[in-house]
């Protein structure tokens, strides 16, 4: 049986480019424009064909070296991780990429079937080939998908971090005066970033006064109020005086219900009133 497996494996290696071409051609049948799946498709097509041939060769090697199953698994994992990363960065959707799986299975087995017709292959050998090829194909899909999803998760986390950083925009209005317009809800993560980014920008812009405008904040709970006080206290330690503006009626009601004491804070109804107190208009 070993000779039969090695013969089939050698055949797959010899025909890897032919099988890759068949997979590639059939895969694109019915796709009006491959560029709809992948930008710069014509430039990348030779690389994609090489990836296909490399993948198919892994199954040939697995049959030739069928007694070393761990080596085949390691090579499949390496291929799945490498190309999961590559396809992700090409911008191909995961569900689109995974459509290739059935084509690989179909054409690898077609090549094996054609060879079996020319050279008698025992039923025992066929069952052994099934036990080798199908699990490897499943493992390739697993590692490919795992790597793709890991990349996707990291991209979401990076986008979320970038969004949070943009959600704490300290804007310089003039000499030593800045404004921090807060919009939307403030959760624990954004509250933490609020402290870090506000202090960093206040020091970088050499501010003496910072107006924190809450007109875009719909709700304030004890966590938000506590974090705002911490930011104001931290700013005071680096010589920055804070003015709160734009507290909405419903927010003021909530703050009173929570027992928030604003007596030690400078609070103005509008940004215009705050800037007027800072004599911003006369400076301009």
C-alpha positions in Angstrom: 0.0 0.0 0.0 2.9 2.3 0.7 3.9 2.2 -3.0 0.4 3.0 -4.1 0.2 6.1 -1.8 3.6 7.3 -2.9 2.6 6.8 -6.6 -0.5 8.9 -6.1 1.4 11.5 -4.2 4.0 11.7 -7.0 1.3 12.1 -9.6 -0.3 15.0 -7.6 3.2 16.7 -7.4 3.7 16.2 -11.2 0.3 17.6 -12.0 0.1 20.3 -9.3 0.1 23.1 -11.9 -2.4 21.4 -14.1 -4.7 20.8 -11.1 -4.2 24.4 -10.0 -5.2 25.7 -13.4 -8.3 23.6 -13.4 -9.3 24.8 -9.9 -8.6 28.4 -10.9 -10.6 28.2 -14.2 -13.6 26.5 -12.7 -13.5 28.8 -9.7 -13.8 31.9 -11.9 -16.6 30.4 -14.1 -19.7 32.6 -13.7 -17.7 35.4 -12.1 -18.4 38.3 -14.5 -15.5 40.3 -13.2 -12.7 38.8 -11.1 -11.8 42.4 -10.1 -15.1 42.5 -8.2 -13.5 40.0 -5.8 -9.9 41.2 -5.9 -8.5 44.5 -7.1 -5.5 44.3 -9.5 -6.5 40.7 -10.3 -4.5 40.4 -13.5 -1.3 41.5 -11.8 -1.9 39.1 -8.9 -3.2 36.1 -10.9 0.3 34.4 -11.3 0.8 34.7 -7.5 -2.6 33.2 -6.8 -1.9 30.3 -9.2 1.4 29.6 -7.4 -0.4 29.6 -4.1 -2.9 27.1 -5.5 -0.1 24.8 -6.8 1.8 25.1 -3.5 -1.3 24.0 -1.7 -2.0 21.1 -3.9 1.7 19.9 -3.6 1.2 19.6 0.2 -1.3 16.8 -0.4 1.2 15.0 -2.7 3.9 15.3 -0.1 1.5 14.1 2.6 0.8 10.9 0.6 4.5 10.3 -0.2 5.5 10.8 3.5 2.2 9.3 4.8 4.0 7.8 7.8 4.9 11.2 9.1 1.5 12.7 9.7 2.8 15.5 12.0 5.0 16.9 9.3 2.0 17.1 7.0 -0.1 18.9 9.7 2.7 21.4 10.4 3.1 22.2 6.7 -0.7 22.6 6.3 -0.8 24.9 9.4 2.1 27.0 8.0 0.3 27.3 4.6 -3.0 28.2 6.2 -1.6 30.9 8.5 0.6 32.4 5.8 -2.1 32.6 3.2 -4.9 33.5 5.6 -2.8 36.6 6.4 -2.0 37.2 2.7 -5.6 37.0 1.5 -6.8 39.2 4.4 -4.4 42.0 3.4 -5.5 41.6 -0.2 -9.0 42.6 0.9 -10.8 39.4 -0.1 -13.8 38.5 2.0 -13.5 35.3 4.0 -16.6 33.7 2.7 -15.4 34.4 -0.8 -12.0 32.9 -0.2 -13.5 29.7 1.4 -15.4 29.0 -1.8 -12.1 27.6 -3.1 -12.3 24.6 -0.7 -14.8 22.5 -2.7 -12.9 23.1 -5.9 -9.6 21.8 -4.4 -11.4 18.7 -3.1 -13.1 18.1 -6.4 -10.1 18.4 -8.7 -7.6 16.6 -6.4 -10.0 13.7 -6.2 -10.6 13.9 -10.0 -6.8 13.5 -10.6 -6.7 10.6 -8.2 -9.7 9.0 -9.9 -8.2 9.4 -13.4 -4.9 7.8 -12.1 -6.8 4.9 -10.5 -8.4 4.1 -13.9 -5.0 3.9 -15.5 -3.3 2.0 -12.7 -5.2 -0.2 -10.4 -5.3 1.2 -6.9 -6.6 -1.0 -4.0 -9.6 -0.1 -2.0 -7.4 -0.1 1.1 -5.2 2.5 -0.5 -8.2 4.7 -1.4 -9.5 4.6 2.1 -6.1 5.6 3.4 -5.9 8.5 0.9 -9.3 9.7 2.2 -8.1 9.5 5.8 -5.1 11.6 4.8 -6.4 14.2 2.4 -9.8 15.2 3.8 -8.6 15.9 7.4 -5.7 18.0 6.0 -8.1 20.0 3.9 -10.2 20.6 6.9 -7.2 21.7 8.9 -6.1 24.1 6.1 -9.5 25.7 6.2 -9.3 26.0 10.0 -5.9 27.6 10.2 -6.6 29.9 7.2 -9.9 31.0 8.8 -8.3 31.4 12.2 -5.6 33.7 10.9 -8.0 35.7 8.8 -10.3 36.2 11.7 -7.4 37.2 14.0 -6.4 39.8 11.5 -9.9 41.0 11.2 -10.2 41.3 14.9 -7.0 43.3 15.2 -8.2 45.6 12.4 -11.5 46.2 14.4 -9.5 46.9 17.6 -7.2 49.3 15.8 -10.2 51.1 14.2 -11.9 51.3 17.6 -8.8 52.7 19.2 -8.5 55.3 16.4 -12.2 56.2 16.8 -11.7 56.7 20.5 -8.7 58.9 20.0 -10.8 61.0 17.6 -13.6 61.1 20.1 -11.4 63.2 22.5 -10.6 66.2 20.3 -8.9 69.0 22.2 -9.1 71.9 19.8 -7.0 75.0 20.2 -9.0 78.2 20.0 -6.3 80.8 20.6 -3.3 81.6 22.8 -3.5 79.1 25.8 -7.2 78.4 25.3 -8.6 75.1 24.1 -12.0 73.4 23.9 -12.9 69.7 24.3 -16.3 69.0 22.8 -17.6 65.7 24.1 -20.3 63.9 22.0 -22.2 60.7 22.8 -21.9 58.3 25.7 -18.8 58.0 27.8 -18.0 54.4 28.7 -15.2 53.1 30.9 -12.7 52.8 28.0 -13.5 56.2 26.6 -13.3 57.7 30.1 -9.8 56.2 30.6 -8.7 57.7 27.2 -10.3 61.0 28.1 -7.8 61.4 31.0 -4.8 60.4 28.9 -5.5 62.4 25.8 -6.8 65.5 27.5 -3.6 65.8 29.7 -1.4 65.0 26.7 -3.0 67.7 24.5 -3.2 70.3 27.2 0.5 70.0 27.8 1.4 69.9 24.2 -0.7 73.0 23.4 0.5 74.8 26.5 -3.0 75.6 27.6 -3.9 77.7 30.6 -7.7 77.2 30.1 -9.7 74.3 28.7 -13.5 74.5 28.0 -15.2 71.1 28.3 -18.4 71.3 26.4 -21.0 68.7 27.4 -23.8 69.8 25.0 -23.4 66.6 23.0 -23.5 64.3 26.0 -27.0 62.8 26.5 -26.5 61.0 29.8 -24.2 61.3 32.8 -23.9 58.7 35.5 -21.7 58.5 38.6 -18.8 57.0 36.6 -18.9 59.8 34.0 -19.2 62.5 36.6 -16.4 61.0 38.7 -14.1 60.8 35.6 -14.8 64.4 34.7 -13.8 65.5 38.2 -10.6 63.5 38.0 -9.8 65.1 34.6 -10.5 68.5 36.0 -8.3 67.9 39.1 -5.5 66.4 37.0 -5.6 69.5 34.7 -5.4 71.8 37.7 -2.2 70.0 38.8 -0.5 71.0 35.6 -1.9 74.6 35.8 -4.9 74.3 33.5 -8.2 75.9 34.6 -11.4 74.2 33.4 -14.8 75.6 32.5 -17.7 73.3 32.0 -20.3 74.4 29.4 -23.4 73.0 27.6 -24.9 70.9 30.4 -28.3 69.8 29.0 -31.4 70.2 31.2 -31.9 66.4 31.5 -28.2 66.0 32.3 -28.3 68.7 35.0 -31.4 66.9 36.5 -29.5 63.6 36.6 -26.4 65.2 38.1 -28.5 66.8 40.9 -30.2 63.5 41.5 -26.8 61.9 41.8 -25.8 64.5 44.4 -23.0 65.9 42.2 -21.5 69.0 43.7 -20.6 71.6 41.1 -19.9 74.4 43.5 -16.1 74.1 43.1 -16.4 74.2 39.3 -16.7 77.0 36.8 -19.9 76.3 34.9 -21.3 78.3 32.0 -24.4 77.8 30.0 -22.8 78.1 26.6 -19.5 78.1 24.9 -20.0 81.8 24.0 -20.4 82.7 27.7 -17.2 80.8 28.6 -15.2 82.5 25.9 -16.6 85.9 26.9 -15.4 85.3 30.4 -12.0 84.4 29.1 -12.0 87.6 27.1 -11.3 85.5 24.1 -13.1 87.9 21.7 -11.0 90.9 22.8 -7.9 88.8 22.3 -9.0 88.0 18.7 
